[in-house]
Amino acid sequence: MGVPGPLNPDQTAYIERTRKAGTLLLGLINDVLAFARLELGKAELHIKPVKLDGLFVQTEELLGDRFKESGVVYMRAPIPDGLIVSADPDRLQQILLNLLVNACKFTPKGGRVTVAAASDGARVSIQIADTGRGIPRERIEEIFKPFSQVDPQSDKKKGGVGLGLAIGRELARSMDGDLTVTSEPGRGSEFTVVLPAG
């Protein structure tokens, strides 16, 4: 903030690196704690009817310009006004944020991420598809295990320790839903969150 006096460019760069490292570390600690609470069955859930269109607007605001800065096209199909899920809004937003951040992170510049939602009356499904690197068939179920990454060397450089998908699936299942994926290497992935209709 420059309270003791102005900073030179090198000092500003060092402080910014320290801030980013601190933010990353805090995120990792929160992920580990969240997973531990889920494993112990101590995660508090506040299930209620949640309007999907409003939740996506909030989620997109939290993402800011991440897609634009990454050069990845983001498209969301219009979500019907009356599409409501029965879920904990904060936990569902956590799942969606993680899926969207991952999709952006692992989709190359010029690629795209698309979002859609539909209902069959009893259940609501939310699809987040990308044109990223995809996941080998033999690794599909593995990516939902704690601390698992498709390409550990490459993925560590992008941040994270492989807990997001494990937490996402556990949260979805704790809300009587599920999180699944279909994928093809070189063509991208589609993650689907299924939850009870509200």
Disulfide bonds with the S-S distance in Angstrom:
none
